[in-house]
């Protein structure tokens, strides 16, 4: 007859074996998921479920690498896709000898740029100067699209991991170690990647091609007007146009916080096409209010200001309504670089570009 002690030991060994089998099986599933995720990795972009734009995740990886190496950044460019497409940080660094990085990404208005800049990028890179690119689309307090992008950004797992609790930071650490953890949200809803339109795939391809210093790697293209893009810009971003509220406060906060941190801020009114202006419901009234908005910011802060809105008379230097093409981008960047000493003296400058086959730009004192 078995003793009670031997029966208990047998039961304990059985439970122990069962627990070991469960743990091993769980680990095997995790290893299998990790192998599958790494095999699929070349076919998918950075996890769009971590950030509202894949471009953010790519640039943040580069920014983190700069921080880990302790590599200084003298000049930081921020803004929406206009600044992302219109400034060549490699050329700027070659021309000025100052280290630079383009941290701009597609979609944000000024209130989102402020959170990205003040909460994440500036503390990591500690630049001496921040150059903020802006256009009327970035200043509209009533923009449905701008508000949606802002909500998506501040509520994203990426932003929470960078700015919030230790638990969120631990989650970010796990994602750094594991491809499966990094892409788990996308794997739960693969349709968000697989069902995208051709336009979305094209944009994704552009945003995945981020070179050194945050430069978008793009091939030259001829300007192409798309009525659908103009209408979408008018409805989603420029509709019900009003300035002077939250976007204005975001600009003032950016300047004041940067000043407290010993960082100079330069504001650039970005180049536009006449087709872009056509997206406004009442272009004269709305652009007048936008320019007054800029004048109020400059008066309140006394920052350096570059007005490039009317720099290009024709769209030849652009790839679409609001993004400079490669040649226009390099001409714009070179003009900033050549006049950098004047810009850093808090000057108010006007950019003018002629329209030769290779555009050339120069800066002069604003009247």
C-alpha positions in Angstrom: 0.0 0.0 0.0 1.4 3.4 -1.1 2.1 6.0 1.7 0.4 9.3 1.6 3.9 10.9 1.2 4.7 8.9 -1.9 1.3 9.7 -3.4 1.9 13.4 -2.8 5.3 13.3 -4.3 4.0 11.6 -7.4 1.2 14.2 -7.8 3.8 17.0 -7.3 6.0 15.5 -10.0 3.0 15.2 -12.3 2.1 18.8 -11.8 5.7 19.9 -12.3 6.0 18.0 -15.6 2.7 19.5 -16.7 3.9 23.0 -15.8 7.2 22.4 -17.7 5.3 21.1 -20.8 3.1 24.2 -20.7 6.1 26.6 -20.3 8.0 24.9 -23.1 5.0 24.9 -25.4 4.4 28.6 -24.7 8.1 29.3 -25.4 7.9 27.3 -28.6 4.9 29.3 -29.8 6.8 32.5 -29.0 9.9 31.4 -30.8 7.7 30.3 -33.8 6.0 33.7 -33.8 9.3 35.5 -33.7 10.8 33.4 -36.5 7.6 34.0 -38.6 7.7 37.8 -37.9 11.4 38.0 -38.9 10.7 36.1 -42.1 7.9 38.5 -42.9 9.8 41.6 -41.8 11.3 42.6 -45.2 7.8 42.8 -46.7 6.2 45.2 -44.1 6.9 48.8 -43.1 7.7 49.9 -39.5 4.6 49.2 -37.5 2.0 51.8 -38.3 0.2 50.8 -35.1 3.0 52.1 -33.0 3.0 55.6 -34.6 0.4 57.2 -36.9 3.1 57.4 -39.6 5.7 54.8 -40.4 8.1 57.7 -41.1 8.0 58.6 -37.4 9.3 55.2 -36.3 12.0 55.2 -38.9 13.3 58.6 -37.9 13.1 57.9 -34.2 15.4 54.9 -34.7 17.9 57.2 -36.3 17.4 59.8 -33.6 18.0 57.2 -30.9 21.2 56.1 -32.6 22.5 59.7 -32.5 21.6 59.9 -28.8 23.3 56.6 -28.0 26.5 57.7 -29.8 26.4 61.0 -28.1 26.6 62.7 -31.5 25.7 66.4 -31.5 23.1 67.9 -33.8 23.6 71.7 -34.4 20.5 72.4 -36.5 17.2 70.4 -36.4 14.4 70.8 -39.0 10.8 70.0 -38.0 7.4 70.4 -39.5 5.0 68.5 -41.8 5.8 66.7 -45.1 6.6 70.1 -46.7 9.7 70.4 -44.5 10.4 66.7 -44.8 10.4 66.9 -48.6 11.9 70.4 -48.9 15.1 70.3 -46.9 18.2 68.3 -47.6 20.1 68.0 -44.3 23.1 66.3 -45.9 23.5 69.3 -48.3 22.9 71.7 -45.5 25.7 70.1 -43.4 28.1 70.0 -46.4 27.4 73.7 -47.0 27.6 75.0 -43.5 29.8 72.5 -41.7 27.1 72.1 -39.0 25.5 68.8 -38.2 21.8 68.7 -39.0 18.8 66.4 -39.0 15.4 66.5 -40.7 12.8 65.2 -38.2 9.8 66.4 -40.1 7.1 63.9 -41.0 3.8 63.7 -43.0 0.6 65.1 -41.6 1.1 67.1 -38.4 0.0 70.6 -37.7 1.8 72.8 -35.2 0.3 71.4 -32.1 1.5 67.9 -33.1 4.9 69.2 -34.2 5.2 70.7 -30.7 4.6 67.5 -28.9 7.0 65.6 -31.1 9.7 68.3 -30.8 9.5 69.3 -27.1 8.6 65.9 -25.6 10.8 63.6 -27.7 13.2 64.9 -30.4 14.8 68.0 -28.8 15.6 66.3 -25.5 17.3 63.4 -27.4 19.3 65.5 -29.9 19.9 68.8 -27.9 20.2 71.0 -31.0 21.4 74.6 -30.9 18.8 75.8 -33.4 15.4 74.4 -34.4 14.0 75.4 -37.8 10.2 75.1 -38.0 8.5 74.9 -41.4 4.9 76.1 -41.6 2.2 76.7 -44.2 -1.5 77.7 -43.9 -2.5 74.0 -43.6 -0.5 73.8 -40.3 -2.3 76.8 -38.7 -6.0 75.9 -39.2 -7.6 75.4 -35.7 -10.7 73.9 -37.3 -8.9 71.3 -39.5 -10.6 68.0 -39.1 -7.5 66.1 -40.5 -5.1 68.0 -38.3 -7.1 67.2 -35.2 -7.3 63.6 -36.1 -3.6 63.3 -36.7 -2.9 65.0 -33.3 -5.3 62.6 -31.4 -3.7 59.6 -33.2 -0.2 60.9 -32.3 -0.7 61.7 -28.6 -2.7 58.5 -28.0 -0.3 56.2 -30.0 1.7 53.4 -28.2 4.9 55.0 -29.5 4.2 58.4 -27.8 3.1 56.7 -24.6 6.2 54.6 -24.5 8.4 57.6 -25.0 6.7 59.9 -22.5 4.6 58.0 -20.0 4.9 55.3 -17.4 7.6 52.7 -16.7 5.2 50.0 -17.9 4.9 51.7 -21.3 8.7 52.1 -21.4 9.1 48.4 -20.6 6.8 47.6 -23.4 9.0 49.7 -25.7 12.1 47.8 -24.5 10.4 44.5 -25.4 9.6 45.8 -28.8 13.2 46.7 -29.3 14.2 43.1 -28.5 11.4 41.3 -30.4 10.2 41.7 -33.9 7.0 39.9 -33.0 6.3 42.3 -30.2 7.0 45.3 -32.4 4.6 44.1 -35.1 2.0 42.3 -33.0 -0.6 45.0 -33.6 -0.2 44.8 -37.4 -0.4 41.0 -37.2 -3.8 41.2 -35.3 -5.2 43.4 -38.1 -3.2 42.5 -41.3 -5.9 44.1 -43.5 -4.5 47.6 -42.4 -1.4 46.7 -44.4 -2.7 44.3 -47.1 -5.8 46.3 -48.1 -4.1 49.7 -48.8 -4.7 51.6 -52.0 -2.1 52.2 -54.6 -1.7 55.8 -53.4 -1.2 54.7 -49.9 1.4 52.1 -51.0 3.2 54.8 -53.0 3.3 57.1 -50.0 4.4 54.3 -47.8 7.3 53.5 -50.2 8.4 57.1 -50.0 8.3 57.2 -46.3 10.2 54.0 -45.9 13.1 55.4 -47.9 14.7 57.5 -45.3 18.4 58.1 -45.7 21.1 59.6 -43.6 20.1 62.6 -41.4 16.4 61.9 -42.0 16.6 62.8 -45.7 13.8 61.5 -47.9 15.3 59.5 -50.7 13.2 60.5 -53.8 13.8 60.5 -57.5 13.1 63.7 -59.5 9.6 63.9 -61.1 7.8 66.5 -63.2 5.1 68.6 -61.5 1.7 67.0 -61.7 -1.6 68.7 -60.8 -4.2 66.4 -59.2 -7.7 67.9 -58.8 -8.5 65.2 -56.3 -5.5 66.2 -54.1 -6.6 69.9 -54.2 -10.1 69.0 -53.3 -9.0 66.7 -50.5 -6.7 69.4 -49.1 -9.5 71.9 -49.2 -12.0 69.6 -47.4 -9.8 67.8 -44.9 -7.2 70.4 -43.9 -8.1 73.9 -45.0 -11.9 73.7 -44.6 -13.6 76.1 -42.1 -10.3 78.0 -41.9 -9.6 79.9 -38.7 -6.3 80.8 -37.0 -5.3 82.3 -33.7 -6.3 79.6 -31.3 -4.6 76.3 -30.3 -2.2 76.3 -33.2 -1.0 79.8 -32.3 -0.6 78.7 -28.7 1.4 75.7 -29.8 3.8 78.0 -31.7 4.3 80.3 -28.7 4.8 77.3 -26.4 7.4 75.9 -28.8 9.3 79.1 -28.8 9.1 79.7 -25.0 10.1 76.2 -24.0 13.0 76.1 -26.5 14.2 79.5 -25.2 14.1 78.2 -21.7 16.3 75.3 -22.8 18.7 77.6 -24.5 17.7 76.7 -28.1 17.1 79.2 -30.8 14.0 78.9 -33.0 13.8 79.9 -36.7 10.4 80.0 -38.5 10.1 79.4 -42.2 6.9 80.1 -44.2 7.2 77.3 -46.7 7.1 77.6 -50.5 3.6 77.1 -52.1 2.1 76.6 -55.6 -0.8 78.6 -56.9 -2.7 75.3 -57.1 -2.2 74.9 -53.4 -3.7 78.3 -52.8 -6.7 77.2 -54.9 -7.6 74.7 -52.2 -8.7 77.6 -49.9 -12.4 78.5 -50.0 -11.6 82.2 -49.9 -7.9 82.5 -50.7 -7.6 86.2 -50.2 -9.3 86.4 -46.8 -7.8 83.2 -45.5 -4.2 83.8 -46.6 -4.4 87.4 -45.2 -5.5 85.9 -41.8 -2.7 83.3 -42.0 0.0 86.0 -42.8 -1.3 88.1 -39.9 -1.0 84.9 -37.7 2.7 84.7 -38.7 3.2 88.4 -38.0 1.7 88.0 -34.6 4.0 85.1 -33.8 7.1 87.0 -34.9 6.0 90.1 -32.9 5.4 88.0 -29.8 8.7 86.1 -29.9 11.1 88.2 -32.0 12.4 85.0 -33.6 14.2 84.8 -36.9 11.8 84.5 -39.8 12.2 83.4 -43.4 9.3 84.0 -45.8 9.6 81.6 -48.8 5.9 81.4 -49.6 6.2 83.1 -53.0 9.7 82.0 -53.7 8.8 80.1 -56.9 6.7 81.7 -59.5 5.8 78.5 -61.3 5.4 74.9 -60.1 8.4 73.6 -62.0 10.4 73.2 -58.8 7.6 71.1 -57.2 6.5 67.5 -57.4 2.9 68.3 -56.4 0.7 71.0 -54.8 3.0 71.6 -51.8 6.1 69.5 -51.9 9.3 70.6 -53.6 10.9 68.2 -56.0 14.6 67.2 -55.7 16.0 70.2 -57.5 13.7 72.7 -55.8 14.6 71.1 -52.4 18.3 71.5 -53.0 17.9 75.1 -54.1 15.8 75.9 -51.1 18.3 74.2 -48.8 21.3 75.9 -50.4 19.7 79.3 -49.9 19.2 78.6 -46.2 22.8 77.4 -45.9 24.4 80.4 -47.7 22.4 82.9 -45.6 22.7 81.0 -42.3 24.7 83.7 -40.5 22.0 86.3 -41.3 19.2 83.9 -40.3 20.8 83.2 -36.9 21.0 87.0 -36.2 17.2 87.1 -35.8 16.7 88.7 -39.3 13.5 88.8 -41.2 14.4 87.5 -44.7 12.6 87.0 -48.0 13.4 84.0 -50.3 13.4 84.5 -54.1 14.1 81.7 -56.6 14.4 82.1 -60.3 13.1 79.4 -62.6 16.0 78.2 -64.7 16.3 74.5 -65.5 18.2 74.3 -62.2 16.4 76.6 -59.7 18.5 79.0 -57.7 17.4 80.8 -54.6 18.7 83.7 -52.5 17.7 85.4 -49.3 17.4 89.1 -48.8 16.2 91.4 -46.0 12.4 91.6 -46.0 11.0 95.1 -46.8 
